[in-house]
Amino acid sequence: MKTSKENIVVLILFALLFTLAGTSCRTFRGMGQDVEHAGQHIENAAKH
């Protein structure tokens, strides 16, 4: 079982991840557009 310090570190990392994701796209719609845009780049790279 994880110690309380390990749990705190994991919670801080998840909070940081969600904060960064939330500030990079203001809305879920914006996040969807970002994901779609990244998918298009991957698709284009696979075609070449």
PQR file of N, CA, C, O and H, with PARSE charges and radii, in Angstrom:
ATOM      1  N   MET A   1       0.845  -1.184   0.000 -0.4000 1.5000
ATOM      2  CA  MET A   1       0.000   0.000   0.000 -0.0000 2.0000
ATOM      3  C   MET A   1       0.884   1.239   0.000  0.5500 1.7000
ATOM      4  O   MET A   1       1.952   1.243   0.613 -0.5500 1.4000
ATOM      5  N   LYS A   2       0.447   2.281  -0.681 -0.4000 1.5000
ATOM      6  CA  LYS A   2       1.222   3.501  -0.763 -0.0000 2.0000
ATOM      7  C   LYS A   2       1.179   4.274   0.542  0.5500 1.7000
ATOM      8  O   LYS A   2       0.186   4.242   1.269 -0.5500 1.4000
ATOM      9  H   LYS A   2      -0.420   2.277  -1.179  0.4000 1.0000
ATOM     10  N   THR A   3       2.261   4.964   0.825 -0.4000 1.5000
ATOM     11  CA  THR A   3       2.281   5.812   2.008 -0.0000 2.0000
ATOM     12  C   THR A   3       1.526   7.090   1.716  0.5500 1.7000
ATOM     13  O   THR A   3       1.206   7.387   0.565 -0.5500 1.4000
ATOM     14  H   THR A   3       3.068   4.990   0.235  0.4000 1.0000
ATOM     15  N   SER A   4       1.246   7.837   2.751 -0.4000 1.5000
ATOM     16  CA  SER A   4       0.506   9.081   2.557 -0.0000 2.0000
ATOM     17  C   SER A   4       1.301  10.082   1.730  0.5500 1.7000
ATOM     18  O   SER A   4       0.709  10.854   0.975 -0.5500 1.4000
ATOM     19  H   SER A   4       1.506   7.597   3.686  0.4000 1.0000
ATOM     20  N   LYS A   5       2.644  10.091   1.854 -0.4000 1.5000
ATOM     21  CA  LYS A   5       3.458  10.991   1.038 -0.0000 2.0000
ATOM     22  C   LYS A   5       3.328  10.641  -0.439  0.5500 1.7000
ATOM     23  O   LYS A   5       3.230  11.537  -1.277 -0.5500 1.4000
ATOM     24  H   LYS A   5       3.125   9.464   2.468  0.4000 1.0000
ATOM     25  N   GLU A   6       3.325   9.362  -0.767 -0.4000 1.5000
ATOM     26  CA  GLU A   6       3.171   8.934  -2.159 -0.0000 2.0000
ATOM     27  C   GLU A   6       1.800   9.324  -2.689  0.5500 1.7000
ATOM     28  O   GLU A   6       1.677   9.757  -3.835 -0.5500 1.4000
ATOM     29  H   GLU A   6       3.404   8.634  -0.086  0.4000 1.0000
ATOM     30  N   ASN A   7       0.774   9.174  -1.868 -0.4000 1.5000
ATOM     31  CA  ASN A   7      -0.578   9.573  -2.281 -0.0000 2.0000
ATOM     32  C   ASN A   7      -0.644  11.059  -2.563  0.5500 1.7000
ATOM     33  O   ASN A   7      -1.274  11.478  -3.534 -0.5500 1.4000
ATOM     34  H   ASN A   7       0.874   8.822  -0.937  0.4000 1.0000
ATOM     35  N   ILE A   8      -0.003  11.860  -1.730 -0.4000 1.5000
ATOM     36  CA  ILE A   8      -0.009  13.304  -1.921 -0.0000 2.0000
ATOM     37  C   ILE A   8       0.705  13.672  -3.217  0.5500 1.7000
ATOM     38  O   ILE A   8       0.237  14.532  -3.963 -0.5500 1.4000
ATOM     39  H   ILE A   8       0.509  11.519  -0.941  0.4000 1.0000
ATOM     40  N   VAL A   9       1.839  13.021  -3.487 -0.4000 1.5000
ATOM     41  CA  VAL A   9       2.580  13.292  -4.710 -0.0000 2.0000
ATOM     42  C   VAL A   9       1.730  12.944  -5.929  0.5500 1.7000
ATOM     43  O   VAL A   9       1.696  13.707  -6.894 -0.5500 1.4000
ATOM     44  H   VAL A   9       2.219  12.322  -2.881  0.4000 1.0000
ATOM     45  N   VAL A  10       1.048  11.808  -5.897 -0.4000 1.5000
ATOM     46  CA  VAL A  10       0.198  11.398  -7.015 -0.0000 2.0000
ATOM     47  C   VAL A  10      -0.939  12.402  -7.206  0.5500 1.7000
ATOM     48  O   VAL A  10      -1.241  12.780  -8.338 -0.5500 1.4000
ATOM     49  H   VAL A  10       1.075  11.187  -5.113  0.4000 1.0000
ATOM     50  N   LEU A  11      -1.562  12.829  -6.133 -0.4000 1.5000
ATOM     51  CA  LEU A  11      -2.653  13.807  -6.233 -0.0000 2.0000
ATOM     52  C   LEU A  11      -2.159  15.133  -6.798  0.5500 1.7000
ATOM     53  O   LEU A  11      -2.848  15.753  -7.608 -0.5500 1.4000
ATOM     54  H   LEU A  11      -1.316  12.522  -5.214  0.4000 1.0000
ATOM     55  N   ILE A  12      -0.989  15.569  -6.386 -0.4000 1.5000
ATOM     56  CA  ILE A  12      -0.429  16.818  -6.902 -0.0000 2.0000
ATOM     57  C   ILE A  12      -0.150  16.696  -8.398  0.5500 1.7000
ATOM     58  O   ILE A  12      -0.426  17.624  -9.158 -0.5500 1.4000
ATOM     59  H   ILE A  12      -0.430  15.065  -5.728  0.4000 1.0000
ATOM     60  N   LEU A  13       0.395  15.557  -8.824 -0.4000 1.5000
ATOM     61  CA  LEU A  13       0.674  15.353 -10.244 -0.0000 2.0000
ATOM     62  C   LEU A  13      -0.595  15.366 -11.078  0.5500 1.7000
ATOM     63  O   LEU A  13      -0.627  15.968 -12.151 -0.5500 1.4000
ATOM     64  H   LEU A  13       0.619  14.803  -8.206  0.4000 1.0000
ATOM     65  N   PHE A  14      -1.652  14.701 -10.589 -0.4000 1.5000
ATOM     66  CA  PHE A  14      -2.916  14.711 -11.315 -0.0000 2.0000
ATOM     67  C   PHE A  14      -3.514  16.118 -11.350  0.5500 1.7000
ATOM     68  O   PHE A  14      -4.050  16.532 -12.378 -0.5500 1.4000
ATOM     69  H   PHE A  14      -1.626  14.212  -9.717  0.4000 1.0000
ATOM     70  N   ALA A  15      -3.431  16.847 -10.255 -0.4000 1.5000
ATOM     71  CA  ALA A  15      -3.943  18.212 -10.223 -0.0000 2.0000
ATOM     72  C   ALA A  15      -3.184  19.091 -11.210  0.5500 1.7000
ATOM     73  O   ALA A  15      -3.785  19.912 -11.902 -0.5500 1.4000
ATOM     74  H   ALA A  15      -2.996  16.510  -9.420  0.4000 1.0000
ATOM     75  N   LEU A  16      -1.878  18.923 -11.277 -0.4000 1.5000
ATOM     76  CA  LEU A  16      -1.068  19.688 -12.218 -0.0000 2.0000
ATOM     77  C   LEU A  16      -1.441  19.354 -13.655  0.5500 1.7000
ATOM     78  O   LEU A  16      -1.557  20.245 -14.496 -0.5500 1.4000
ATOM     79  H   LEU A  16      -1.389  18.256 -10.714  0.4000 1.0000
ATOM     80  N   LEU A  17      -1.626  18.069 -13.933 -0.4000 1.5000
ATOM     81  CA  LEU A  17      -2.008  17.641 -15.271 -0.0000 2.0000
ATOM     82  C   LEU A  17      -3.341  18.251 -15.697  0.5500 1.7000
ATOM     83  O   LEU A  17      -3.458  18.779 -16.803 -0.5500 1.4000
ATOM     84  H   LEU A  17      -1.531  17.345 -13.249  0.4000 1.0000
ATOM     85  N   PHE A  18      -4.339  18.180 -14.826 -0.4000 1.5000
ATOM     86  CA  PHE A  18      -5.650  18.724 -15.159 -0.0000 2.0000
ATOM     87  C   PHE A  18      -5.615  20.248 -15.258  0.5500 1.7000
ATOM     88  O   PHE A  18      -6.342  20.830 -16.063 -0.5500 1.4000
ATOM     89  H   PHE A  18      -4.243  17.751 -13.928  0.4000 1.0000
ATOM     90  N   THR A  19      -4.782  20.896 -14.453 -0.4000 1.5000
ATOM     91  CA  THR A  19      -4.649  22.352 -14.533 -0.0000 2.0000
ATOM     92  C   THR A  19      -4.047  22.759 -15.869  0.5500 1.7000
ATOM     93  O   THR A  19      -4.522  23.692 -16.515 -0.5500 1.4000
ATOM     94  H   THR A  19      -4.192  20.424 -13.799  0.4000 1.0000
ATOM     95  N   LEU A  20      -3.002  22.056 -16.278 -0.4000 1.5000
ATOM     96  CA  LEU A  20      -2.380  22.359 -17.566 -0.0000 2.0000
ATOM     97  C   LEU A  20      -3.342  22.102 -18.718  0.5500 1.7000
ATOM     98  O   LEU A  20      -3.411  22.893 -19.659 -0.5500 1.4000
ATOM     99  H   LEU A  20      -2.615  21.298 -15.753  0.4000 1.0000
ATOM    100  N   ALA A  21      -4.075  21.014 -18.650 -0.4000 1.5000
ATOM    101  CA  ALA A  21      -5.038  20.699 -19.710 -0.0000 2.0000
ATOM    102  C   ALA A  21      -6.144  21.747 -19.746  0.5500 1.7000
ATOM    103  O   ALA A  21      -6.586  22.146 -20.823 -0.5500 1.4000
ATOM    104  H   ALA A  21      -4.018  20.371 -17.886  0.4000 1.0000
ATOM    105  N   GLY A  22      -6.586  22.187 -18.593 -0.4000 1.5000
ATOM    106  CA  GLY A  22      -7.662  23.171 -18.528 -0.0000 2.0000
ATOM    107  C   GLY A  22      -7.259  24.544 -19.002  0.5500 1.7000
ATOM    108  O   GLY A  22      -8.074  25.266 -19.576 -0.5500 1.4000
ATOM    109  H   GLY A  22      -6.227  21.863 -17.718  0.4000 1.0000
ATOM    110  N   THR A  23      -6.010  24.919 -18.770 -0.4000 1.5000
ATOM    111  CA  THR A  23      -5.576  26.246 -19.180 -0.0000 2.0000
ATOM    112  C   THR A  23      -5.174  26.296 -20.645  0.5500 1.7000
ATOM    113  O   THR A  23      -5.182  27.365 -21.255 -0.5500 1.4000
ATOM    114  H   THR A  23      -5.348  24.333 -18.303  0.4000 1.0000
ATOM    115  N   SER A  24      -4.822  25.146 -21.216 -0.4000 1.5000
ATOM    116  CA  SER A  24      -4.425  25.148 -22.618 -0.0000 2.0000
ATOM    117  C   SER A  24      -5.626  25.253 -23.545  0.5500 1.7000
ATOM    118  O   SER A  24      -5.504  25.803 -24.640 -0.5500 1.4000
ATOM    119  H   SER A  24      -4.816  24.278 -20.720  0.4000 1.0000
ATOM    120  N   CYS A  25      -6.768  24.747 -23.145 -0.4000 1.5000
ATOM    121  CA  CYS A  25      -7.993  24.903 -23.927 -0.0000 2.0000
ATOM    122  C   CYS A  25      -9.085  25.341 -22.956  0.5500 1.7000
ATOM    123  O   CYS A  25      -9.308  24.702 -21.928 -0.5500 1.4000
ATOM    124  H   CYS A  25      -6.867  24.300 -22.256  0.4000 1.0000
ATOM    125  N   ARG A  26      -9.739  26.402 -23.285 -0.4000 1.5000
ATOM    126  CA  ARG A  26     -10.668  27.016 -22.331 -0.0000 2.0000
ATOM    127  C   ARG A  26     -11.949  26.216 -22.131  0.5500 1.7000
ATOM    128  O   ARG A  26     -12.563  26.287 -21.067 -0.5500 1.4000
ATOM    129  H   ARG A  26      -9.558  26.921 -24.120  0.4000 1.0000
ATOM    130  N   THR A  27     -12.354  25.465 -23.133 -0.4000 1.5000
ATOM    131  CA  THR A  27     -13.593  24.716 -23.015 -0.0000 2.0000
ATOM    132  C   THR A  27     -13.386  23.294 -23.505  0.5500 1.7000
ATOM    133  O   THR A  27     -12.377  22.994 -24.142 -0.5500 1.4000
ATOM    134  H   THR A  27     -11.855  25.408 -23.998  0.4000 1.0000
ATOM    135  N   PHE A  28     -14.325  22.428 -23.212 -0.4000 1.5000
ATOM    136  CA  PHE A  28     -14.261  21.061 -23.736 -0.0000 2.0000
ATOM    137  C   PHE A  28     -14.340  21.075 -25.251  0.5500 1.7000
ATOM    138  O   PHE A  28     -13.737  20.234 -25.919 -0.5500 1.4000
ATOM    139  H   PHE A  28     -15.145  22.672 -22.694  0.4000 1.0000
ATOM    140  N   ARG A  29     -15.076  22.021 -25.788 -0.4000 1.5000
ATOM    141  CA  ARG A  29     -15.160  22.155 -27.251 -0.0000 2.0000
ATOM    142  C   ARG A  29     -13.780  22.480 -27.823  0.5500 1.7000
ATOM    143  O   ARG A  29     -13.372  21.922 -28.842 -0.5500 1.4000
ATOM    144  H   ARG A  29     -15.565  22.704 -25.246  0.4000 1.0000
ATOM    145  N   GLY A  30     -13.081  23.374 -27.165 -0.4000 1.5000
ATOM    146  CA  GLY A  30     -11.733  23.715 -27.585 -0.0000 2.0000
ATOM    147  C   GLY A  30     -10.793  22.534 -27.475  0.5500 1.7000
ATOM    148  O   GLY A  30      -9.924  22.341 -28.324 -0.5500 1.4000
ATOM    149  H   GLY A  30     -13.413  23.827 -26.338  0.4000 1.0000
ATOM    150  N   MET A  31     -10.968  21.740 -26.424 -0.4000 1.5000
ATOM    151  CA  MET A  31     -10.144  20.549 -26.243 -0.0000 2.0000
ATOM    152  C   MET A  31     -10.424  19.561 -27.370  0.5500 1.7000
ATOM    153  O   MET A  31      -9.501  18.937 -27.896 -0.5500 1.4000
ATOM    154  H   MET A  31     -11.675  21.896 -25.734  0.4000 1.0000
ATOM    155  N   GLY A  32     -11.678  19.421 -27.738 -0.4000 1.5000
ATOM    156  CA  GLY A  32     -12.039  18.527 -28.834 -0.0000 2.0000
ATOM    157  C   GLY A  32     -11.418  18.977 -30.146  0.5500 1.7000
ATOM    158  O   GLY A  32     -10.967  18.156 -30.944 -0.5500 1.4000
ATOM    159  H   GLY A  32     -12.427  19.928 -27.312  0.4000 1.0000
ATOM    160  N   GLN A  33     -11.398  20.279 -30.361 -0.4000 1.5000
ATOM    161  CA  GLN A  33     -10.782  20.812 -31.573 -0.0000 2.0000
ATOM    162  C   GLN A  33      -9.278  20.551 -31.568  0.5500 1.7000
ATOM    163  O   GLN A  33      -8.696  20.226 -32.603 -0.5500 1.4000
ATOM    164  H   GLN A  33     -11.765  20.946 -29.713  0.4000 1.0000
ATOM    165  N   ASP A  34      -8.653  20.694 -30.404 -0.4000 1.5000
ATOM    166  CA  ASP A  34      -7.217  20.423 -30.297 -0.0000 2.0000
ATOM    167  C   ASP A  34      -6.910  18.963 -30.597  0.5500 1.7000
ATOM    168  O   ASP A  34      -5.946  18.657 -31.298 -0.5500 1.4000
ATOM    169  H   ASP A  34      -9.125  20.958 -29.563  0.4000 1.0000
ATOM    170  N   VAL A  35      -7.731  18.063 -30.066 -0.4000 1.5000
ATOM    171  CA  VAL A  35      -7.531  16.631 -30.301 -0.0000 2.0000
ATOM    172  C   VAL A  35      -7.742  16.311 -31.781  0.5500 1.7000
ATOM    173  O   VAL A  35      -6.988  15.536 -32.370 -0.5500 1.4000
ATOM    174  H   VAL A  35      -8.514  18.311 -29.497  0.4000 1.0000
ATOM    175  N   GLU A  36      -8.761  16.909 -32.367 -0.4000 1.5000
ATOM    176  CA  GLU A  36      -9.031  16.690 -33.787 -0.0000 2.0000
ATOM    177  C   GLU A  36      -7.863  17.190 -34.640  0.5500 1.7000
ATOM    178  O   GLU A  36      -7.459  16.532 -35.598 -0.5500 1.4000
ATOM    179  H   GLU A  36      -9.373  17.539 -31.888  0.4000 1.0000
ATOM    180  N   HIS A  37      -7.335  18.341 -34.289 -0.4000 1.5000
ATOM    181  CA  HIS A  37      -6.211  18.921 -35.023 -0.0000 2.0000
ATOM    182  C   HIS A  37      -4.976  18.006 -34.927  0.5500 1.7000
ATOM    183  O   HIS A  37      -4.283  17.782 -35.919 -0.5500 1.4000
ATOM    184  H   HIS A  37      -7.664  18.876 -33.510  0.4000 1.0000
ATOM    185  N   ALA A  38      -4.716  17.489 -33.733 -0.4000 1.5000
ATOM    186  CA  ALA A  38      -3.590  16.566 -33.559 -0.0000 2.0000
ATOM    187  C   ALA A  38      -3.814  15.298 -34.369  0.5500 1.7000
ATOM    188  O   ALA A  38      -2.872  14.766 -34.958 -0.5500 1.4000
ATOM    189  H   ALA A  38      -5.279  17.670 -32.927  0.4000 1.0000
ATOM    190  N   GLY A  39      -5.043  14.809 -34.406 -0.4000 1.5000
ATOM    191  CA  GLY A  39      -5.379  13.621 -35.191 -0.0000 2.0000
ATOM    192  C   GLY A  39      -5.144  13.831 -36.675  0.5500 1.7000
ATOM    193  O   GLY A  39      -4.699  12.921 -37.374 -0.5500 1.4000
ATOM    194  H   GLY A  39      -5.808  15.241 -33.928  0.4000 1.0000
ATOM    195  N   GLN A  40      -5.442  15.026 -37.154 -0.4000 1.5000
ATOM    196  CA  GLN A  40      -5.207  15.334 -38.562 -0.0000 2.0000
ATOM    197  C   GLN A  40      -3.720  15.298 -38.891  0.5500 1.7000
ATOM    198  O   GLN A  40      -3.327  14.809 -39.950 -0.5500 1.4000
ATOM    199  H   GLN A  40      -5.803  15.765 -36.586  0.4000 1.0000
ATOM    200  N   HIS A  41      -2.896  15.812 -37.986 -0.4000 1.5000
ATOM    201  CA  HIS A  41      -1.446  15.767 -38.196 -0.0000 2.0000
ATOM    202  C   HIS A  41      -0.942  14.322 -38.237  0.5500 1.7000
ATOM    203  O   HIS A  41      -0.090  13.981 -39.057 -0.5500 1.4000
ATOM    204  H   HIS A  41      -3.215  16.209 -37.126  0.4000 1.0000
ATOM    205  N   ILE A  42      -1.462  13.490 -37.363 -0.4000 1.5000
ATOM    206  CA  ILE A  42      -1.061  12.082 -37.334 -0.0000 2.0000
ATOM    207  C   ILE A  42      -1.490  11.397 -38.624  0.5500 1.7000
ATOM    208  O   ILE A  42      -0.737  10.619 -39.210 -0.5500 1.4000
ATOM    209  H   ILE A  42      -2.154  13.767 -36.696  0.4000 1.0000
ATOM    210  N   GLU A  43      -2.712  11.697 -39.057 -0.4000 1.5000
ATOM    211  CA  GLU A  43      -3.228  11.120 -40.301 -0.0000 2.0000
ATOM    212  C   GLU A  43      -2.363  11.531 -41.497  0.5500 1.7000
ATOM    213  O   GLU A  43      -2.017  10.702 -42.339 -0.5500 1.4000
ATOM    214  H   GLU A  43      -3.323  12.330 -38.582  0.4000 1.0000
ATOM    215  N   ASN A  44      -2.022  12.809 -41.558 -0.4000 1.5000
ATOM    216  CA  ASN A  44      -1.192  13.300 -42.656 -0.0000 2.0000
ATOM    217  C   ASN A  44       0.195  12.662 -42.637  0.5500 1.7000
ATOM    218  O   ASN A  44       0.746  12.347 -43.692 -0.5500 1.4000
ATOM    219  H   ASN A  44      -2.303  13.483 -40.874  0.4000 1.0000
ATOM    220  N   ALA A  45       0.753  12.473 -41.465 -0.4000 1.5000
ATOM    221  CA  ALA A  45       2.073  11.858 -41.343 -0.0000 2.0000
ATOM    222  C   ALA A  45       2.022  10.395 -41.797  0.5500 1.7000
ATOM    223  O   ALA A  45       2.971   9.889 -42.396 -0.5500 1.4000
ATOM    224  H   ALA A  45       0.305  12.729 -40.608  0.4000 1.0000
ATOM    225  N   ALA A  46       0.918   9.735 -41.509 -0.4000 1.5000
ATOM    226  CA  ALA A  46       0.781   8.312 -41.896 -0.0000 2.0000
ATOM    227  C   ALA A  46       0.634   8.172 -43.410  0.5500 1.7000
ATOM    228  O   ALA A  46       1.036   7.155 -43.976 -0.5500 1.4000
ATOM    229  H   ALA A  46       0.147  10.147 -41.023  0.4000 1.0000
ATOM    230  N   LYS A  47       0.065   9.177 -44.070 -0.4000 1.5000
ATOM    231  CA  LYS A  47      -0.123   9.114 -45.514 -0.0000 2.0000
ATOM    232  C   LYS A  47       1.181   9.292 -46.277  0.5500 1.7000
ATOM    233  O   LYS A  47       1.315   8.799 -47.397 -0.5500 1.4000
ATOM    234  H   LYS A  47      -0.262  10.003 -43.610  0.4000 1.0000
ATOM    235  N   HIS A  48       2.136   9.988 -45.686 -0.4000 1.5000
ATOM    236  CA  HIS A  48       3.385  10.301 -46.390 -0.0000 2.0000
ATOM    237  C   HIS A  48       4.426   9.293 -46.123  0.5500 1.7000
ATOM    238  O   HIS A  48       5.539   9.404 -46.638 -0.5500 1.4000
ATOM    239  H   HIS A  48       2.027  10.389 -44.777  0.4000 1.0000
TER
END
